[in-house]
Amino acid sequence: MFDTHLSTLLSGSLFRKILANEQLTLLEFNFLTGILINNNIPFDTAFAAGTRKNPASIQLTIHINPSATLVLVTSLEPGSSVFSPSP
């Protein structure tokens, strides 16, 4: 059941937008977290406030199983995110 919800979610337009490195609105991000909560999919978020150099951005970590996570970073403003990709 969990895998079905996750695969449906990952094929949705909001995830395609994140994967295309397009910025999300806060409303879209809140909608996305609401979907995760409704489908009982565990996740963590981190927020980095914008500066003159970097835009405000959000890191979303989705826990797929105890050894696998999916980390997505999206900017709320144009520009390069504060969060760096994990190795």
C-alpha positions as CSV (number, residue, x, y, z in Angstrom):
1,M,0.0,0.0,0.0
2,F,2.8,2.4,1.0
3,D,4.7,1.7,-2.3
4,T,1.5,2.4,-4.4
5,H,0.9,5.7,-2.7
6,L,4.6,6.7,-3.0
7,S,4.8,5.8,-6.7
8,T,1.6,7.7,-7.5
9,L,2.9,10.7,-5.6
10,L,6.3,10.7,-7.3
11,S,4.7,10.6,-10.7
12,G,2.6,13.7,-10.0
13,S,3.1,17.1,-11.4
14,L,4.5,18.7,-8.3
15,F,7.4,16.2,-8.1
16,R,8.0,16.6,-11.8
17,K,8.2,20.3,-11.1
18,I,10.8,19.8,-8.4
19,L,12.8,17.3,-10.5
20,A,12.9,19.9,-13.3
21,N,14.4,22.3,-10.8
22,E,11.5,24.7,-11.0
23,Q,10.6,26.8,-8.0
24,L,7.5,26.0,-6.0
25,T,5.2,28.3,-4.3
26,L,4.6,27.9,-0.5
27,L,1.0,26.8,-1.3
28,E,2.3,24.0,-3.6
29,F,4.7,22.9,-0.9
30,N,2.0,22.8,1.7
31,F,-0.2,20.8,-0.6
32,L,2.6,18.4,-1.1
33,T,3.2,17.9,2.6
34,G,-0.6,17.4,3.0
35,I,-0.5,14.6,0.5
36,L,2.4,12.9,2.3
37,I,0.5,13.2,5.7
38,N,-2.8,11.9,4.2
39,N,-1.0,8.9,2.8
40,N,1.0,8.3,6.0
41,I,4.3,8.7,4.3
42,P,7.1,9.8,6.8
43,F,9.1,12.9,5.9
44,D,11.2,15.7,7.4
45,T,11.6,19.2,6.2
46,A,14.2,21.9,6.7
47,F,13.8,25.6,5.8
48,A,16.6,28.0,4.9
49,A,15.7,31.7,4.9
50,G,16.7,33.7,1.9
51,T,19.7,36.0,1.9
52,R,21.0,38.5,-0.6
53,K,23.1,35.6,-2.0
54,N,20.7,32.7,-1.8
55,P,16.9,32.3,-2.2
56,A,14.7,30.9,0.5
57,S,14.6,27.1,0.0
58,I,13.1,24.0,1.5
59,Q,14.6,20.5,1.8
60,L,12.1,17.7,1.9
61,T,13.4,14.2,3.0
62,I,11.0,11.3,2.3
63,H,11.8,8.2,4.3
64,I,11.1,5.2,2.0
65,N,12.4,2.5,4.3
66,P,15.0,2.4,7.1
67,S,17.9,2.5,4.7
68,A,16.6,4.6,1.8
69,T,15.5,8.2,1.7
70,L,14.6,10.6,-1.1
71,V,15.9,14.1,-0.6
72,L,14.4,16.9,-2.7
73,V,15.4,20.6,-2.5
74,T,13.3,23.3,-4.0
75,S,13.7,27.1,-4.0
76,L,10.8,29.4,-3.1
77,E,12.5,32.2,-5.1
78,P,14.6,32.3,-8.2
79,G,18.3,31.3,-7.7
80,S,20.5,28.6,-6.4
81,S,19.6,26.9,-3.1
82,V,21.5,27.0,0.2
83,F,21.1,23.3,0.6
84,S,23.8,21.3,-1.1
85,P,23.2,17.8,-2.6
86,S,24.2,15.0,-0.3
87,P,26.9,12.5,-1.4
